[in-house]
Amino acid sequence: MTQALAVPAWAMLAYLAAGVCFILALRGLSSPVSSRRGNRLGMAGMTVAVLTTLVTHIPGTAYMVCPIAAPCFLSPVAIDWVTMFEILAAIGIGAAIGLTTAKRIAMTDMPQLVAAFHSLVGLAAVLVAVAAYLNPAAFGILDPLTGHIHPVSRIEMGLGIAIGAITFSGSVIAFLKLNGNMGGKPILLPGRHVINLATLAAILALVAYFVTDDAPWVFFTITALSFAIGFLLIVPIGGADMPVVVSMLNSYSGWAAAAMGFTLHNSAMIITGALVGSSGAILSYIMCRAMNRSFLSVIAGGFGAVADAGGGEAKEQRPWKRGSAEDAAFLMSQANQVIIVPGYGMAVAQAQHALREMGDLLKKEGVSVKYAIHPVAGRMPGHMNVLLAEANVPYDEVFELEDINGEFAQTDVAFVIGANDVTNPAAKTDKTSPIYGMPVLDVEKAKTVLFIKRSMGGVGYAGVDNDVFYMDNTMMLLADAKKMVEEIVKAMAH
């Protein structure tokens, strides 16, 4: 009897329910107020998808092999408990690693953790594609008439393994850069644009050729070139573009999962992958627009590469004013409005809880307190929002750049804590600056700028100095961010 791949109706409905949960999760995550509910819906959707896949693929039931035009049913064949044990053991090990990592990871390390997760998604797509290529009959993609993989499946497989390999190697480089194992400055290879374009063209040509010839050399050449281009694409990208890179890799991982969903005939993977891929692409566009950058210019890399070599040393000799915690406490206590601008330095110092305490004391003194968040502050989209939410900062006090930038001119104190590139006025005036054209927070327009950084010798992640340090209305507070804020809190309490 002719047989075909099929999925029980209840499983399709379960996958549909999981997809709805994922859509509602994305909707919930669009606002801090509903983010917890969105996260729970995402967890529920993933639980349904995993359990459905597990039940419908119990080794030994072989429900997928069903007579055409006949209802699909679970076969009474005995369960293969050895294989089942291996599957459950793998799930248990993965769950244990995930739980342990989630409990131990610091919020400052969240960007590199996300990059690591993206690399695992990409690697999983590669491994699934390799397994399907080596045993196409088990995946239902073998054409019985030709004895070769079905042409449509070759397209899915070629694209899936290409995107997955790019995601894996690119995410590994992003992780190393974010984790400090590699420098944040771009690594510019000679002739990189020509090499990248030639490699991408070769991958696309081989994917097209793979449709007509599924020879091993074609498949594994696509794999090797895709791993290489992922490395070549991310290495030249500097630290200031890293939030866009994280979002971009998130999108890649989604498309890789969607492509493999077709290979596995799993609608949940297709839905989830498409959601992740499209939402990541939209977020990448938003990030690029916030930086006044085109997506292609980010991929081309080199942001921060033309920073003035030695310029930081010359500018350190310019006069600047140093203040103390007591000075900062007095100035802010006498202000009508204080706008706090957090950055990655706040994240590193874990100063968000002390910052919220400082804000609460100011509000008791009748001072209006607001938080200004740049879209690419930190090293991951939304990084600062998450940290402030962790410290229970009221959502209605947190504002995006376009909503608060006009208020700095009427603000008494701009309190900058660990944010550098996103407050640098060179982005508006210096056409030679690598950050030129990027919208920045206009902190220099405030009556007084209190700027916390560890030392005058350091520069931002883009490798450029900040003119705000040397302005007449700026007072530098040189110390660890958390320690300085705690001292300001003590000064206010007395």
C-alpha positions, 0 to 999 in steps of 0.5 A: 500500500502506498504510504505518505507522511502525515500528522494527527489532527490533534497534533496540528491543533496543538502546534497551532495553539503553540503558535498562537502562544508565541504570537501573544508572547511577542505582543506581550514582550513589546511592553514592560507592563505585559512582559511577564505575561508574554514570557509565560505565554512563550514558555507555555507555547514551547512546552506544548510544542515540545510535548506534542513533538515528543508524543507524536514521535515516540520511538516505536509508534511510527504514527507518521507512516499512514495509508493515503486517504485513511485516518492516521493513528498511533500504531500499537507497535511496542515503544523503543524504550532505549531510544526513549531513554536517550531522548529523555536523558538529552532533554534532562541534561539540556534542562539542567544546563538551562536552569543552572545557567539561568540562575547563575548568569548576571544581567551584565552577561545577558548579551553574550548569553543570547549570542551563545543561544543563537549559536546553538540554534544555528548548530542545531539547524546544521546537525538536522540538515546533515542528519537529513542528508545522510538518511533522507528516507527517515525524514520522508524527503527521499524521492522513490522514483529517482532514489535521491532527495526530493528537489524541493527538500534540497532547496530547504536543506541548502538554505537551512544549512547555509543560514544555520552555519552562518548563524553559528559561526557569527554568533560565536564571534559575537560571543567572543567580542561581547565576552571580552575574549576579542577586542571590541574594535573591528578586525579589518581584513584586506579585501574583505568586501570582495572576499565576502561578496565572492563567498556569498555568491559561491554559496548561493550558486552552490545552493542552486546547483544542489537542486540538480546535483545532491552530491556530497561535495556540493552539500559539504562545500556549502556547509564549509563556506557558510561557516566561513562567511559567518566568521568573515561577516562578524569579525569586521563589525565593531562594538558600537554595532553589536546591538544590531548584530545580536538582533540580526543573528536572532533573525538568522536563527529564526530563519534557520529554524523555519527552514529545518521545520520544512525538512522535519515536516514540523509546523511548530518549527516553521511558525516559530522560526518565521516569528523569530526571523521576522521579529528579529529583522524588524528589530534590526531595522529599528536598531539601524534607524536609531543609529542612522545606519543602513543594514548593509553598512552594518553587515559591511562592518568597520564601524569604529574603525576610523576612530582618531588614533591617539586622539583620546590621549590628546583630549585627556590634556584638556581641562575638566572638572572633578566632583564628589558624591557630596557635590552631586547629592547637593546639585540633584537635591536642589534640582527641579528635574533630573534625567538619568541616562544609564549605560553599559557601565551601570550594567557592569557595576550592577548599580541599578538597585542603588540608582533606583534608591537614589531616584526614590530619595530625590522624589521624596525631595520633590524632584522630578526623576526620569530615565532616558534610554537610548535604543542601542545603550548596552550591548543588546537591544533593551538591555537597559530597560531590563536592568531598570525593570529588575530594580523595580524602576517604575515603567512610567519614568522610563523614556525612549530617546525620541520622547525625552531628548527635547527635555534636556534643555529644560532639565537641571541635571543630566546624570549619566552613569556609564553611557558614553557613545550614546551621549557623544555630541560628535555624532552630530557635528564631527563628520570624521567621527565613526559615530557621525549620524547616530542619534544621541541623547542631548545631555550637554544641553542640561544646566549641569551634567554629572558624568560617572566613569571609572577614569578619564583614560577610557573611551566608549565601545566605539573607541572615541572620546566624548567632548561632554567630559570637557564642557563647562557644565560637566562635572566628572565623577570618577569611580565605580558606578555602584560605589559612587551612587551608593556614596551619593545616596549616603550623602543625601540621607545625611 
